[in-house]
Amino acid sequence: MDLQPSGWRFVSRPGMDLGRTRDLWARDLDALAQEAGDYRGWFKIQLAGPWTLAAGVELHRGDKAVADAGATRDIAESLAAGLAQHLAVLGRALPYAEFVVQVDEPSLPAVLRGGVKTSSGFGQLDAIEEPVVEAGLRSVLAAAGEAPTVVHCCAGDIPIELLRRTGLTALSLDLNLTFDQDEMGVAIEAGTALLLGVVPGTDSSLPKPLGTADRLRSWWRRLGFDPENLPGTVTLTPTCGLAGASPAYAVACMTHLQAAGRELAAG
């Protein structure tokens, strides 16, 4: 891999930016082992999914990798092998932790509908068939072994039924976006847990916790389920994480979500 002006690209030899990234990652692992080696509890790791990688990384000739069937297959296989190795390394650094694997696929809807732009930006690449997409994502999730798996998608038109078939443990999505409610109902009945983004992930005003809880109960009723089952199925989250939030807002946001969760549990 090498970092070009247009983004990351596959090249015949590792570039300087890849070497720098590996060095930084090794330092992060050393710091993690030193600071949290005795940690007990859930520990989430997060990675870009195979189809989001294929839609964002360029081939040597400049096209996105998603345009090449062989490249997409190699990406999924390599990512699966890398995930298994990564979990083994983290397992040695955090021997008492229980891992959760989150795979981010914001580009998945665009891949399925043929919405990924060509390198020129004037055209769009062909859509990828659902069975191919499902197989690639399934192979990566399987590499997590016994660890629970979460697939996160912050785009509209989320293919809920396709994602359910991959064998994931939970689905993470933004409650403000559109999705097929029938497919959502089937996924819930099949035992899929939900991580729902109910408040912004960047600094903004927050509603009262009771308002967030009532909004969830109304949504749950529209799906045809009893609100009493909400606490065991749904976990409240910010939308798309808190990487862009200030520290003060991050604290306020998590405090709000905990309070809203208690409101849901109280009925």
C-alpha positions in Angstrom: 0.0 0.0 0.0 1.1 3.6 -0.6 -0.6 6.9 0.1 -1.3 8.9 -3.1 -2.8 12.4 -3.4 -6.1 10.7 -4.2 -5.9 8.2 -1.3 -4.5 4.8 -0.6 -3.4 2.6 -3.5 -2.2 -0.9 -4.0 1.4 -0.9 -5.2 4.1 -3.5 -5.9 6.2 -2.6 -2.8 5.2 -1.1 0.6 5.4 2.7 0.7 6.8 5.0 3.3 3.4 5.8 4.7 2.6 2.2 5.3 5.8 1.7 7.2 5.0 4.8 9.3 1.6 3.4 10.0 3.0 0.1 11.1 5.4 1.8 13.5 2.7 3.9 15.0 0.5 0.8 15.4 3.3 -1.1 17.2 3.7 1.8 19.7 -0.1 1.8 20.3 0.0 -1.9 21.1 2.9 -1.5 23.5 1.1 1.4 25.3 -2.2 -0.6 25.4 -0.5 -3.6 27.0 1.2 -1.3 29.6 -1.8 0.7 30.5 -4.6 -1.9 30.3 -2.9 -5.3 30.5 -5.0 -6.3 33.6 -8.3 -5.0 32.1 -11.3 -7.3 32.5 -14.4 -6.7 30.5 -15.6 -6.0 26.9 -13.0 -4.5 24.5 -14.2 -3.4 21.1 -11.9 -3.4 18.0 -13.1 -1.7 14.8 -12.1 -2.1 11.2 -13.2 -1.0 7.8 -15.2 -3.8 6.1 -14.1 -5.5 2.8 -16.5 -3.6 0.6 -15.8 -0.2 2.0 -12.1 -0.9 1.6 -12.7 -2.0 -2.0 -14.7 1.1 -2.7 -12.1 3.4 -1.3 -8.7 1.8 -2.2 -7.3 2.2 -5.7 -5.7 -0.4 -7.9 -2.3 0.4 -9.4 -3.9 1.6 -12.6 -6.1 4.1 -10.7 -9.6 2.4 -10.6 -11.2 1.6 -7.4 -10.6 -2.0 -6.3 -14.3 -2.8 -6.3 -14.2 -2.8 -10.1 -11.9 -5.9 -10.1 -13.5 -9.2 -8.9 -10.1 -10.7 -8.2 -9.0 -7.7 -6.1 -12.2 -7.7 -4.0 -11.7 -11.4 -3.3 -8.1 -10.8 -2.3 -9.2 -7.9 0.0 -11.8 -10.1 1.8 -9.4 -13.0 2.3 -6.5 -10.8 3.4 -8.7 -8.8 5.8 -10.0 -12.0 7.3 -6.5 -13.3 7.8 -5.4 -10.0 9.2 -8.3 -9.9 11.7 -7.5 -13.3 13.0 -3.9 -12.3 13.5 -4.9 -9.0 15.1 -7.1 -10.7 17.6 -4.3 -13.1 18.5 -1.9 -10.2 19.1 -4.5 -8.3 21.2 -5.3 -11.4 23.1 -1.7 -11.5 24.3 -1.7 -7.8 25.2 -5.1 -8.0 27.0 -5.3 -11.6 28.3 -8.4 -11.0 30.4 -10.5 -9.0 28.0 -13.5 -10.2 26.0 -13.4 -8.9 22.5 -16.1 -7.5 20.3 -15.4 -6.9 16.6 -17.1 -4.1 14.7 -16.9 -4.0 11.0 -17.7 -0.6 9.4 -19.4 -0.7 6.0 -20.6 2.8 5.1 -20.0 2.2 1.4 -22.0 -1.0 1.3 -25.2 0.4 -0.1 -23.3 2.3 -2.9 -21.5 -1.0 -3.8 -24.8 -2.8 -4.1 -26.6 -0.2 -6.2 -23.6 0.7 -8.5 -23.0 4.1 -6.8 -19.2 4.0 -6.4 -17.7 6.6 -8.7 -14.9 5.9 -11.2 -11.5 7.4 -10.8 -12.5 10.3 -13.1 -15.5 11.1 -10.9 -17.8 11.3 -14.0 -19.0 7.7 -14.1 -20.1 5.0 -11.7 -18.8 1.4 -11.3 -21.0 -1.6 -11.9 -23.1 -2.9 -9.0 -21.9 -6.0 -7.2 -24.3 -8.8 -6.8 -25.7 -9.6 -3.4 -24.4 -13.2 -3.1 -20.8 -11.9 -3.8 -21.1 -9.1 -1.2 -22.6 -11.5 1.3 -19.8 -14.1 0.9 -17.0 -11.5 1.2 -18.4 -10.0 4.4 -19.3 -13.4 5.9 -15.7 -14.5 5.5 -14.4 -11.5 7.4 -16.9 -11.9 10.2 -16.1 -15.6 10.5 -12.5 -14.7 11.2 -13.6 -13.2 14.5 -14.1 -16.7 15.9 -16.1 -16.7 19.1 -16.1 -12.9 19.5 -19.4 -11.2 19.0 -19.5 -9.3 15.7 -21.2 -5.9 14.9 -21.7 -4.5 11.4 -22.1 -0.7 11.3 -23.5 1.2 8.4 -24.2 5.0 8.6 -25.7 5.2 5.0 -29.3 5.1 4.0 -30.9 2.0 2.4 -29.1 -0.4 4.6 -29.4 -4.0 3.3 -30.6 -5.4 6.6 -31.7 -8.8 5.3 -28.3 -9.3 3.5 -26.4 -8.4 6.7 -28.5 -10.7 8.8 -27.6 -13.6 6.6 -23.9 -13.0 7.2 -24.2 -14.4 10.7 -23.5 -11.1 12.6 -24.3 -10.8 16.2 -25.6 -7.2 16.1 -26.4 -4.4 13.6 -25.4 -0.8 14.3 -27.2 1.9 12.4 -28.5 5.5 12.7 -32.1 5.6 13.7 -32.6 8.8 11.6 -31.9 7.0 8.3 -34.3 5.0 6.1 -34.4 1.2 6.1 -36.9 -1.5 5.4 -39.0 -2.0 8.5 -40.1 -5.5 7.4 -36.5 -6.6 7.1 -35.8 -5.0 10.5 -38.6 -7.0 12.1 -37.4 -10.2 10.6 -33.9 -9.5 11.9 -35.1 -8.8 15.4 -37.2 -11.9 15.5 -34.2 -13.9 14.3 -32.2 -12.7 17.4 -30.2 -9.9 15.9 -29.2 -7.3 18.5 -29.3 -3.6 17.7 -26.9 -0.7 18.4 -29.0 2.3 17.6 -27.5 5.8 17.0 -30.1 8.0 18.7 -28.1 11.2 19.4 -25.5 13.1 17.3 -21.9 12.0 17.5 -20.7 15.6 17.3 -21.3 18.5 19.7 -25.0 19.5 19.7 -27.8 20.0 22.2 -29.2 16.8 23.7 -32.8 16.1 24.5 -34.0 14.9 27.9 -33.3 11.2 28.5 -37.0 10.5 28.9 -37.5 12.0 25.4 -35.0 9.7 23.9 -36.5 6.7 25.7 -40.1 7.6 24.5 -38.8 8.0 20.9 -37.4 4.5 21.1 -40.6 3.1 22.5 -42.7 4.6 19.7 -40.3 3.3 17.1 -40.5 -0.2 18.6 -44.3 -0.2 18.7 -44.3 0.8 15.0 -42.3 -2.4 14.3 -45.0 -4.4 16.1 -43.0 -5.4 19.2 -43.7 -5.0 22.9 -41.6 -2.2 24.5 -40.9 -4.5 27.4 -38.5 -6.4 25.2 -36.5 -3.3 24.2 -33.8 -3.3 26.9 -32.7 -6.8 26.1 -32.4 -6.1 22.3 -31.3 -2.5 21.9 -28.2 -0.7 23.0 -28.3 3.1 22.7 -25.3 4.7 21.0 -24.3 8.0 19.4 -24.4 8.1 15.6 -21.1 7.1 14.0 -19.1 7.2 17.3 -17.6 10.2 19.0 -14.3 10.7 17.1 -15.4 14.2 16.1 -16.8 15.3 19.5 -15.2 17.4 22.1 -14.3 15.7 25.4 -17.0 17.5 27.2 -19.7 16.5 24.7 -18.5 12.9 24.8 -19.0 12.8 28.5 -22.4 14.5 28.3 -23.4 12.2 25.4 -22.5 9.0 27.2 -24.2 10.2 30.4 -27.3 10.9 28.4 -27.4 7.5 26.8 -26.9 5.8 30.2 -29.8 7.8 31.6 -32.0 7.0 28.6 -31.2 3.3 29.0 -32.3 3.4 32.6 -35.6 5.0 31.5 -36.1 2.2 29.0 -35.3 -0.4 31.6 -37.8 1.2 34.1 -40.6 0.8 31.5 
